[in-house]
Amino acid sequence: MKGIVIMLLLLPLLVSAQTTVRPQNESVRDWTFMPGEDLTYTVKYGFVKGGEGHFTVRDTVIDGRHANHIVCAGRTTGIADTFFKVRDSYESYLDAETQLSIMSKRNIREGKYTYNDVVVYDRGKDEIQKIIKKRNKPKIEETQPVPPRILDIVGAFYHARNNAFATGLTIGDTICYETFFSNEVFPLYIKYRGKEVIKTMFGKRECYKFSPITEVGRSFKTEDDMHLWVTTDGNCLPVKIKFDLAVGSFVCELTKASGLKN
């Protein structure tokens, strides 16, 4: 599974939805994050720490547009790093006004496997231009049509914090995003379960609980094998992710946070 550390934090999903709430990508409510935000997550298998992820938001300008440059870097640690070293990063450039993807990048280093790509989003033509480079293989340049207002996977995660995680959801509603990931259009569905108070590294916190609808037969046994908790405060901060894979249960927890907007 390529990009394992990041994918434990941003796992894409494929399945049909029932009651669907489609966030309005063209309007952004009060911001829940700002440039300077830094989040660190640990990934544990049982009691064993096997990896960590670091999410940062910075200001930048790309093609003359003010943008948020978001970097999600993941790595293995401890014993896991000895047996199979992972150094992955996913980058997203979001228009600071519309929060739509301008460009995204992947840089994968897992053992001897390497993979790099750059995807540029052409909003006028509803298409993307991508450059792909694999280890010891020629560079590939392609153009591909995509649905309007599509987001890269990292951009969808941050867009949801502003527009979807706290906007009048009813228990059972399903949030839907169309994302572009791993060279294909990926529908992303997340079911809202209600509010729950959980223990975190920062004490007890009231959270919205979501269950991303997982595809049975790949790594999951049922459609309900993954859960996400997001704080109900002005930061809509993902503090915990728990999921059950065929190889066992994993938990991702927020361990450090700085530069929060609220």
N, C-alpha and C positions, 0 to 999 in steps of 0.2 A: 504494500500500500504506500504509494509515493506521497511524501509530505505528511508523514504520520503525526508528528508533534503538532503542527498547525491544524491538521484535520481533526484532531481531538478537540480543538477549540472552535473550529469553523467547519463542521462536517456537512457537506452538501447532501441533499436528499432528493429522492424521486418517488412520487406517489400521487394519486389523484386526491383532491381535497373535497370536503363536503361543504359545510358553511364556510364561505371564504370572505375575508376582509382584505381588499386590495388597497394597500397604502397609496396615497396620492403623491407620486414622486415629484410633481411640479410644485408642491407647497411644503415648506419646512416649518414646523412649529418651533417653540422656544428651544434653543440649542441645549443639548445635554452634555456636550464635550467641547473642548476648545484646544487650539494649538498649545503644546506644552504638557498635555496629558500623557502620563506614562503608567502602564499597567503591567504587572508581572504575575504570571500564573505558574503553578506547579502541576505536574501531571503525575498521578500516583496509581500504581497497580497494587491494590490492597494497601499495605503499609509501606511499600517500597516506592521511593521517588525515582521516576524513570526519565523525566524530562521537564523542561520549562519553556514558557513562551513569554515574549516581551512585546507589548503593543505600544507604539508611540504615535503621536500626532504632531505634525509640524506645519508651519506656514511655508508656502512656496509660490512661485509664479511659473506657469507652464503655458506656452503658446500665447503669452500676453494676458492670461487669465489668472486671477487670484485663486489658489487651490489649497486644499488640505492634503498634505502628503502623509499617508498612513503606512507605517511599516510594521508587519507582524513577523517576528523572527522566532523560530523554534529550534531547539537543540535537545539531544539526549544528554543525560547526566549519569554519574555513578557507574554502576555495573553495566547498565544498558549502553553507555557510551563506550565501554571497553569492547563489547561484542559487536556493536553496529553503530558507528558514529553517524549522527544526523546533524546537518547544519542547513536549515531551510529558511527562506524568507519570501514573504508575499508583500507586494507593495501596491497601494492604490492611490491614485490622484483624483480627488473629488472636487468638482467646481464648488467654490465656497458659497455661491448663491443658490444654485439649484441642487447641489449635492449629487449630481449625476457623474458617472465615471468619465474621466477624460482619458486616462491611461492606466494600465495595470502591468505588473511585472511579477514573474516567478523566478526564483533562483534556488534550485534543488541540489543538495549535496547529501547523498545517502549511501554510505559505503563507497563503492566505486562508481555508483550511478550518478550522473549529472544531467541536469535539464534546465534550460533557460528559455523564457519567452517574454516577449513584449507585445501587448495588445493596445492598439490605439482606437478609440471610439469616435466614429464619424456620425454625429447626430443629424447632420443634414441629409445623409444618404441611408441612415439606419443600417449601417454596416460596420464591421471592424476590420482593421488591418493588423495582421499578426506576424511576428518574426519568431521562429522556433529554432533553437540550437540544442542538439543532443551531443553527448560525448562522441568524438571521432566520426561525426556525420556532418554532411553539408548543411548549411543554413537554409531554412525553408521560409519563404515569404508568401503569404496567402491573404486573400480578401474574402470575407464571408458575410452574408446578410444576417441581421439579428432583429428581434422585435424592438419596437420603440421603447425608450426609457429603460433599457436593460442595464443592469449593474454588474460590476465584478463582484466576486464573492465577499471580499473584505469590505468593499463599499456598501454592499447590502447589509452587512452586520452593523456598520455605523449608521447607515440611513435608518435602519429599524429602531435604533436607540432614540432618534429624533421624532420619528413619524408613526411607529407601529406599536412599540411596547407599552405605551401608556395613553392610548387614544380611544377611550370608551369601548373597550372590548367586553364582550359577554362570555362567560365560561362556555367553552365548546367552540368558540369562533376560531377560524384558521387564517393566519396571516399568509399571504402568498407573495413571493418575489420571483421574478425571472432573472436569473444570473447567467453570466458566461464564465465557465470554469472547465479546465482540463479539455479545452478545444471543443466544447459543445455547450448548447443552451441547457441550463439546469434549472427546472422549477424548484423553488425552495418553499416548503410548507411547514408552518409552526403553529401548533394548536395551543390555545390559551387554557390553562387549568384553574386559574384563580389565584388568590393571594395566600402566602404561607410565611410564617416566621421561621428562619433557619439560623443555626450557629455559623459564624464566619470568623476569620482571623481578626475581624474588627468588632467582635461582639455579636449579639443577636440583631438581625435585620429583617424588617418586613420586605418581602419580595413578591414580584409577579412570577408565577411558575408557568413555564412553557414546555411543551413536549414536541420537539421536531419530529415529524412523521418519517420514520426510517423505512428504507426499502428492504423488505424481507428477502432473504436468500443470498445477499452479498456478505455482509458481516453481522447482520442482526437476525434474531429469531422471530421477533414480532415488530409491529409498527410503533410500539410504545417502549422502546429500549433506551431512550435518551431523554434527559430532562435538563432544563436550563432555568436558573433562578436569577432574576434581574431586580435590583433594588427599586422600590417605589418612590424614591426621592427624586430630586431634579437631575440626577446624573444617569438614571436608568443604567446602572452599572452591572454588567454580568459578573456575579461573584462566585458562582458554582455551576459546574456541568457534570452530570453523572450519566454514564451509559454502560450498557452491558453488550459486549461483543461475544462472538463465538469462543474467543480465547480467554475471556474473563471480564471482570468489571474494572472500569477506570473512573477516576474522579479528577477533575481539573478545578483548582481553587485559586481565587485571587489572593495573593500573599503580600503584594505591595501596590500602593496607588499614590500618585502625586500629580499635581497640576490639574486637579479636578475643577470643573467650572462652578459647581454648586456644593 
